[in-house]
Structures are given as structure tokens and as C-alpha cells.
């Protein structure tokens, strides 16, 4: 009888366990992984998969039917677009404003020189995210244009597929310097390394990096998606976002 009870209990837990898949902009990698871990402490039987990539490609995938339940985009306009098309069912909500930094692992890098670093003799390859689909790439290009550097530097620029790949290009020294997300510069692997120095780009040099999110039509009956969003909006989660350099929406 006891074995039957245990079997029924385990079956009940399995039946009521939920699973969601989130598509998130790459700049959220460390902050959202931390928030996810905290959330699952109270949802031990549930599963949350997070796919990180460029926001533009995530938008296209959702439009083509990808089974994502929540969409976190580094470009608020992508969320609004999907909402207007019916692929996002909750009103688009701003969750943060992103910041950009200049970063390098080269010993000659000096954050005090800001954009002057790009024109130094030791710089052969520069990396930014692809401005065709990555919001951080779009803003990086705008910042370089504001400084009248983009055309001059373009022959040296290597595009990353997303901001994580862009950061990795510098990490593996495939590029000498680049423009990455502040949130990634504040991640433990950089913050606790000898190469933690960076230059915070004045946000007046580019359009604001408004970032938004919404629940997709795929998750219209998912209570777990709703619960995760509610948890994301709580003070403790917002504190984590601020720790990674995001200007958190009020």
C-alpha cells in the first residue's frame, strides 16, 4: 500500500510539473541565469530552458513558430512588433535600459583613453555585434558614428552574431578590442579577472537601448510563464538586474 501511495505521489508531481522555454537577449545571460536559479528554489519540479541569442533572430524565430514561451529582447521595438502581430499576448513591458562599454584584454588598453583606444597601433581587429539584427551592435555603430570613427574603423571591424559572441571574440583574442554590454563586463568571469577595466560609453552617443519582454501566444495557458514573469518583477530580481549594470525600469 505504501509503495502504491509513493508511486501515485510521484506520478502526481510529474503530471503537475511544468516546463517553459525562454528566448533572451545575450546580455541577460548572467543576470537571468541567477534569477532563474532563485525562482527554481521554489519550483523544484519545474523546468526552465533559456536560449540566448540576438534579439532580432529571436523575433524572426517566434514569428516563424518557434515554441518560446517568453521573449526578452534588447530592442523593445521587436516586442511591440510581435505584439501587434499577435505573437506576444501580454502588453510589451520595459524591463531595463542597457549600457555599452569599450573593453579589451590587451595590456595596452587604457580605459581613460576611451575611444582613442580604437586608433592605437596595437589595434588590428575590432569587434561589435552585428548591427543588422543585434541591438547592441546597432547602438555600438551609432556611438562610433557619433565619434566620427565608424567609416575609418570599418575595415578592422569583425561582427559578432550577438553580444555574447562579440565578448568571446575579445576573450579568445580573435579581436583586440570591442564594444560589449556592461552586463557582460560585470559578469564574474570578467569582473574577477585581471582584465576587468572598461570604459562606459556615454549613452548620449546613441539611441537609448530600451529592452522589453512579453509572454508569447505559445504560452497562453502556461501558469509557469506567468509565475516567472511575476518573480522577475519582484524587488530581489530587480536588485540582481541592477547588479549587472542595467538601468531597471520603474
C-alpha positions in Angstrom: 0.0 0.0 0.0 2.9 2.3 0.9 4.5 1.7 -2.4 1.3 2.4 -4.3 1.0 5.7 -2.4 4.6 6.8 -3.2 4.0 5.8 -6.9 0.8 7.9 -7.0 2.6 10.8 -5.3 5.5 10.8 -7.8 3.1 10.5 -10.7 1.1 13.5 -9.3 4.3 15.5 -9.1 5.3 14.6 -12.6 1.9 15.4 -14.0 1.8 18.8 -12.4 5.4 19.7 -13.3 5.6 22.4 -15.9 8.2 23.4 -18.5 8.8 26.7 -20.3 11.4 27.9 -22.8 12.6 31.5 -22.8 14.3 33.3 -25.6 16.5 36.1 -24.1 19.0 38.6 -25.4 22.6 37.6 -24.8 23.3 40.5 -22.5 20.9 38.9 -19.9 22.9 35.7 -19.7 24.3 36.1 -16.2 21.5 38.1 -14.6 18.7 35.9 -15.9 20.5 32.7 -15.0 20.8 34.0 -11.5 17.1 34.9 -11.3 16.2 31.5 -12.8 18.2 29.7 -10.1 16.4 31.7 -7.4 13.0 31.0 -9.0 13.6 27.3 -9.2 14.3 27.0 -5.5 10.5 27.2 -5.0 9.7 25.3 -8.2 11.9 22.3 -7.9 9.9 20.1 -10.2 9.5 22.6 -13.0 11.9 23.2 -15.9 13.0 26.4 -17.5 15.2 26.4 -20.6 16.7 29.7 -21.7 18.0 30.2 -25.2 20.3 33.2 -25.5 20.9 34.9 -28.9 20.5 38.1 -30.8 17.1 39.7 -30.3 16.5 40.2 -34.0 16.9 36.5 -34.7 14.7 35.6 -31.7 12.0 37.8 -33.2 12.2 36.1 -36.5 12.1 32.6 -34.9 9.0 33.5 -32.9 7.3 34.8 -36.0 8.1 31.5 -37.7 6.5 29.5 -34.9 9.4 28.7 -32.6 7.9 27.3 -29.3 9.2 30.0 -27.0 7.0 31.0 -24.0 8.7 34.3 -23.0 10.7 36.7 -25.1 13.2 39.1 -23.5 14.5 41.4 -26.2 17.3 44.0 -26.1 15.1 46.0 -28.5 11.7 47.0 -27.2 10.5 47.6 -30.8 10.8 43.9 -31.6 8.5 43.0 -28.7 6.0 45.7 -29.9 6.2 44.3 -33.4 5.4 40.7 -32.2 2.6 42.1 -30.0 1.0 43.9 -32.9 1.2 40.7 -35.0 -0.4 38.6 -32.2 2.7 36.5 -31.3 3.0 38.3 -28.0 -0.1 38.2 -25.9 0.8 40.4 -22.9 1.3 44.2 -23.3 5.0 44.8 -24.0 6.8 45.9 -20.9 10.1 47.8 -20.5 12.4 45.9 -18.1 15.7 47.8 -18.5 17.9 50.2 -20.4 21.2 48.6 -21.5 24.6 50.3 -21.4 27.6 49.8 -23.6 31.3 49.7 -22.7 34.6 49.6 -24.5 36.6 46.6 -23.4 39.9 44.8 -24.2 42.2 42.2 -22.8 45.3 43.9 -24.4 47.8 45.1 -21.9 48.0 48.5 -23.7 44.3 49.2 -23.2 43.6 52.3 -21.1 40.0 53.0 -20.2 40.9 56.7 -19.6 41.7 57.0 -23.4 38.1 55.9 -24.2 37.5 55.9 -28.0 41.2 56.8 -28.6 42.0 53.2 -27.9 40.5 52.2 -31.2 43.1 54.2 -33.2 46.2 52.9 -31.3 48.9 50.9 -33.2 48.1 47.7 -31.2 44.6 47.5 -32.6 44.2 45.3 -35.7 40.8 43.8 -35.1 37.8 45.5 -33.5 34.5 43.7 -32.7 30.9 44.8 -32.3 27.7 42.8 -32.5 26.1 42.6 -36.0 24.1 45.8 -36.3 21.7 44.1 -38.8 20.0 42.1 -36.1 21.7 42.7 -32.7 20.5 45.8 -30.8 23.9 46.2 -29.1 25.5 46.2 -32.5 23.1 48.9 -33.7 23.9 51.1 -30.7 27.7 50.4 -31.0 27.6 51.5 -34.6 25.7 54.7 -33.7 28.3 55.5 -31.0 31.2 55.1 -33.4 29.4 57.2 -35.9 28.8 59.9 -33.3 32.5 59.9 -32.7 33.2 60.1 -36.5 35.1 56.8 -36.3 32.9 54.2 -37.9 34.0 54.7 -41.6 37.6 54.8 -40.6 37.5 51.7 -38.4 35.1 49.6 -40.6 37.9 47.7 -42.4 39.0 46.4 -39.0 35.6 45.5 -37.6 34.6 41.9 -37.1 30.9 41.4 -36.4 29.8 39.0 -33.6 26.5 37.1 -34.2 25.3 38.5 -30.8 26.8 40.4 -27.9 28.0 37.2 -26.2 29.9 36.1 -29.3 31.3 39.6 -29.6 32.6 39.4 -26.0 34.0 36.0 -26.7 36.0 37.3 -29.7 37.8 39.6 -27.2 38.1 36.8 -24.7 39.9 34.5 -27.1 41.8 37.3 -28.6 40.3 37.0 -32.0 39.7 40.7 -31.7 41.9 43.3 -29.8 39.1 45.5 -28.6 35.4 45.9 -28.9 32.1 47.3 -27.6 30.2 45.0 -25.4 27.3 45.1 -22.9 28.0 46.5 -19.4 26.1 43.5 -18.0 28.7 41.1 -19.5 31.6 43.3 -18.4 30.2 42.9 -14.9 29.9 39.1 -15.1 32.2 37.2 -12.7 34.5 35.8 -15.5 35.5 39.4 -16.4 34.9 41.3 -13.2 37.1 38.9 -11.2 39.9 38.7 -13.9 42.9 40.9 -14.4 41.1 42.4 -17.4 38.2 44.0 -15.5 38.8 47.5 -16.6 36.4 49.1 -19.2 35.2 52.4 -20.4 31.5 53.2 -20.0 30.2 54.8 -23.2 28.2 58.0 -22.7 24.6 57.0 -23.6 24.0 60.3 -25.4 26.2 59.0 -28.2 23.5 56.5 -29.3 19.7 56.0 -29.1 18.5 54.5 -25.8 18.8 50.8 -25.6 15.2 50.2 -24.4 14.7 46.5 -23.6 11.4 44.8 -23.3 9.6 41.5 -22.8 6.3 39.7 -23.2 4.6 36.3 -22.9 4.1 34.6 -26.3 0.9 33.1 -27.7 2.6 29.7 -27.3 2.3 30.2 -23.5 -1.3 31.4 -23.4 -2.2 28.6 -21.0 1.1 28.4 -19.1 0.8 29.4 -15.4 4.6 28.9 -15.1 5.3 31.6 -17.6 3.1 34.0 -15.7 4.7 33.0 -12.4 8.2 33.5 -13.8 7.3 37.0 -15.1 5.9 37.9 -11.7 9.0 36.7 -10.0 11.2 38.7 -12.5 9.3 41.8 -11.5 9.9 41.4 -7.8 12.4 43.6 -5.9 15.0 40.8 -5.4 15.1 40.1 -9.1 15.4 43.7 -9.9 18.3 44.0 -7.5 20.1 41.4 -9.5 19.5 43.3 -12.7 20.9 46.4 -11.2 24.0 44.5 -10.0 24.7 43.7 -13.7 24.5 47.3 -14.7 21.0 47.5 -16.1 19.0 50.7 -15.6 15.9 49.0 -14.3 12.5 50.2 -15.3 10.4 51.7 -12.5 
